[in-house]
Amino acid sequence: MRLHDLRHTFASLMLAAGFKTYEVSRWMCHAFGATTDGLYVHLYPVDYDAQIARFEAFVTEA
């Protein structure tokens, strides 16, 4: 296993554990959060139902 493989696994697991992209990007020393987002976030499915419910609750409260 290469060092890069460990680094990739570390970042992926942090994102899966719920860390924000900008937090992981700081740990990874990426200059831009977009780098972290582009490399790692796509590996785990997003719970769109929860996000939609949160948005609908926000809109209906107004």
N, C-alpha and C positions, 0 to 999 in steps of 0.2 A: 504494500500500500504506500502510495506517495503522500508527501506532506499536503499536496494540493487536494487529495481525496479526503483527508481528515478535515481540512479547512472547509471544503464543500459540505461535508456531513454536518459539521458544527453549525454552519450558517443555516442549513436546511432545518435542522432540529430546533434551533432557536425560533425560527419563523413558525414552525409547526406548534411550538409551545406557546405561541401568542405574543412574542415580542414584536414590537413595531419595526417596520422596515428601516426607519432612521436609526433605531437603536442597534440593529444588527449591522448596518452599514458602518457605524462608528467602531464596533468591535472588529469588523473586517478591514478597517482603514480604507474604505472606498471613498473617493472624493465626492461622489454623487450617489444619492439614494437610488437613482434610476439604475445604476449598475447592479446593486443588490437586488432590486426588484426584477430586473431582467434575467438575472442568473438563477435566482432561487425561489421566488414566490410562486411561479407556475407549477412547482412540484407538488403542491398540496391543494386539494379542492377547497373552494370557498363556500361557506354556508350562505348562499344568496337568499334563502328564505328568511333567515334572521335579519339580514340587511334590509330586505324589502319591508318586513314587518316594522322595523325600527323607523324607516322612512315614512311609511303610511301613518304610524302613530304620531310622528312629528307633524305631518301635514294636517291631520285631522284635529290636532290640538289648536291650531291657529285660528 
